[in-house]
Amino acid sequence: MSMKRIDLFLSERELDRVCKALRKAGAPGYSVMRHVTGMGVGGEISEAMDFSSFGANAHLIVFCKPEQLTPIQEAVRPLLQRFGGVGFLSEAEPF
């Protein structure tokens, strides 16, 4: 069975808002990793800011059936556009 994988990178300040939108849109579940650091197109994310949550990022991973994808995208895209963040979509095969 083919599934979709959604990777979302966003500010931890918006994490609750996005998780609520995912649940409301019918996401079957998600995983959250807090205090994500690294370097993206916007420049390096400082690990020194993790203690205050100011500037700290989170990574959400959602696996869903193809038919669940559109409502999830429609719920999350406006939040990413308004509050910042990026999302990526890929295929996933359970093993």
Stockholm file with secondary structure:
# STOCKHOLM 1.0

chainA/1-95         MSMKRIDLFLSERELDRVCKALRKAGAPGYSVMRHVTGMGVGGEISEAMDFSSFGANAHLIVFCKPEQLTPIQEAVRPLLQRFGGVGFLSEAEPF
#=GR chainA/1-95 SS CCEEEEEEEEEGGGHHHHHHHHHHTTCCCCEEEEEECCEETTEECCGGGGGGCTTCEEEEEEEECGGGHHHHHHHHHHHHHHHCCEEEEEEECCC
#=GC SS_cons        CCEEEEEEEEEGGGHHHHHHHHHHTTCCCCEEEEEECCEETTEECCGGGGGGCTTCEEEEEEEECGGGHHHHHHHHHHHHHHHCCEEEEEEECCC
//
